[in-house]
Amino acid sequence: TMGDSKNRRQHGFESLGNILQETLKPYRSEFSDRLEQVIAKWPQIAGDTMSAHCSPFAVKEKKLFVKVDNASWMHHLQFFKNDLVAKVNAAMQTELVTDIHFKVKE
């Protein structure tokens, strides 16, 4: 009932979800800010032609995840992986990523 949840809050109990969200907030915003910066700089990083066929969508454990138009573009981009890693890190002025994972768009 409503009275119970009110009492629980008054006694200092908070849902684990709320606590985790608060705890992770600084990290999540740091990563989403970094990702937004990579997305914004992607045309300069990958060049106009490549960036027209792929776009970054996540950064996790020093891996950049990039959606690609189709399998042939995915194959083509494999040859530029190391170059793209270097360009992302140069653009971000830090070692943000050590690898790129390409995924064909659904």
N, C-alpha and C positions, 0 to 999 in steps of 0.2 A: 504493500500500500504506500501511498504518498508519504504518510507520517514516518514510515520506516526509513525511506531514503533520506529524508530531512535529518532524522536522528543520526544516521550513519555519517552524513557529511559533517554534522556538528562535532562528532567524536573523532574527526581527523582521518576518516577512511576516504580513499579516493580510488577510482577504478584504475587498474593496472594500465589500461589503454591510455588514459589521460596522462599518467605519470610517464609512460614511455614516449608519448608524443612530445611532452615538455622536455624530456631528457634529450631526445633526438633532434629537436627543432634546430639548434645551432648547426648540427652536422648536415641535416637535410637541406637547409637553406644554402649552406656553403656549396654543396654538390649541385643543387639546382641552379644556383648562380653561375657556377663554372660551366655547367651544361649549356645554359642559355648563352653564355659568352662564346662557347665553341660553336653553337648553332649560328649565332650572329656573324662569326668570323669564317664560317664554313666555305663560302664562295672564294674568299682569299686563300684559305688553307688548301682546298681541293682544286681550285680553279673553276671557271665557269662551266666548262663541258662536264667534268666529273660531278660537280655539285648539283647539276641539273638532274642527275640520275641516282643520287644517293644523299641521305641526310642522317646525321647523328640523332639518336633518340634516348640514349642512356649512357651514364658513366658508372661503372661498378668495379671495385677492386682493381683500379688502374687499367681497366679495359673500356674502350669506347665502342659502343654498339651502334652500328650504322645500317639503316634500311636501304636496300638497293632495289632498283626497278625490276631486274630479272637476272636469271642465272648467268647469262653471258657477261653482263656488267659485273656481277659478283666475281667471276673468273678474271676479268680484266683488272679489277681493283686489287686482287691478291698481289699483283706485281708491284703495286704502289704502296703496299701496307707499311713497310719500314719508313718510306719517305713521308707518308701521311702522319705516322706517329711522331716523327721528328718535327714536322710542320705544326702539328697541334701543340706540342710542348713548347716550340719556339713562340707561337702566337700567344700562348698562355703564360709564358715566362716562368714555367715550372714543369717538373716531370709529372704531369697530370695522368698520362697514360703510357703503358709499356706495350700495349697490344690493341689491335682493332678486330672486332668480330663483325663480319658482314652477314646480313640476314635478308633474304629476298622478301619483298613486301607481299602481304597476303592479297 
